[in-house]
Amino acid sequence: MVINNARYVVAIAALLGLAGCGDHQPGDATGAKVLSNIIQKNGLSAKIVSFKKVQGREVKHGNTEAYELMYEAEVQFPDGYEAKCHEEKERGICAFLGVNEDRTFAKSEVATSEGTLHFVKSDKGWVAEDNNAY
């Protein structure tokens, strides 16, 4: 009797877990992937050393569901990098790196970054700023 009840509880838990799989909010792994993709798309030779979601919130704009993921990350610049933030007119790499002014990163320097990634809910999942669905 106890074994049958345990199987029943495990089966219900598995079904509930599967039911929520497509509707999960982006977390650490997704955020790190998005930030890495954005860094690569901007031609930086940098890598994510650590990434942590510090907060997240759902936002609704009319019929559009969005999600904001606030993060802290450590980014290493193996070849160094000169950030020209005063030239950015739109949300660009400086925003993702958490840099507000021009700055030079030395070779192999690890910078602590704070920022926000934005996601929009679609039929395919959460579409991030790297234009991929998660």
N, C-alpha and C positions, 0 to 999 in steps of 0.2 A: 504493500500500500504506500509506504513512504517513498519507494523507488518510483512508482507511477506518478506520485505528486511531484517529485523532483523533476522528472522528465517533462511534465506538464508546465511547470514553472520555467524551465529552461527553454522550452518551445515558445512560450508566450514572450519571454524576454527577447529571444532571437527575432521573432516577428515584429515586435515593437522597434527593435534596433534597425531592422531592414526598412520599416515603414518611414523612419526619419532620415534615412541615408541621403536622399536627394534634396533635402531641405536644410542641411546643416549650414551653419554660418562659417565663413572663412576663419581659419586659425593660423597658428604659427607656421606650419608647413606650407600652406597656401600663400601666406604673406611673404615668406622667404622666397618662394618661387617667383612670385610677381615682381618683387624688388630686384631679384637677380635678372629676370628677363628685361626689365626696364634699364638696368645698368648696361646690359649687353647691347640693347637696341640703341643706346646712346654712345656706343663705341668705347666705353671705359674698360680698361683691363683691371677690374676690381672684383673682389669676391666677398661674399657674405660670410663672416666669421661666426656671428651669432645673430639670432632674430627672436624677438619675443613680443607677442601681442600683449599690450598693457591695458587696452580697453577696446570695446567695440560697441557700436550702436546701430540699430536699424533706423532708417530715415524713409519717410514716404513723401514723395512729390507727386501729387495728383494720383494717377494710377501706377506710377513707377515706384517700385520698392528698391531701396538702395541700402548699402551697408558701409559704414566707415570703420576701418580697422586702424587703431592707433598703435604704433609700434616703437620699440627701441631696437636698434641693430648696431652691430659692429661691422664695419666695412674696411677691408684691407686693400691698399693700393700698391700692388707689387712693383709697378713701374713709376709710381708717383702720379700726381694729377694736379693740374692747375684749374681750379673752379672759377669760372668767370660769371659770377652770379648777377652782377649789375647789368649784364647784357640780356638776361632772361626777361622776356616780355610776358610770357605765359608760364604756366606751371611746367617746370622742366626738371632736369636732373638735380639742380641745387635744392629744390623743394623735397625731393626724395632722399637726398643726403642730409637734410636738415641744416643746410648752410644758407645763411642770409646775406653774406658778403663775399667778395672775392677772397679766395684762400688757396694756398699751395699746400698740397699734401706730399710729404717726403716719400721717397721710395720705401716700400714695405710698411708705411705708417698705417696704423689701425685707428679709424675714426669712429666715435660714437655718434650715432644718428638717431634722431627722433622725427617721426613723420606720421602721415596718415595716407592710407591706401583706400581708394574708393571702388566699390563694386555695385553693379546694377543687376537686379534679378531678371533672368530670362528663362525661356523654355529649356535652355541647355544648362542652367545652373547660374552661378554668380559670375558675371562678366567683369573682369578687372581692367585696370588702366593699361595693361599690356595687351588688351583685346583678346584674351583667352578666357574660355569658360571653365569654371572650377566647380 
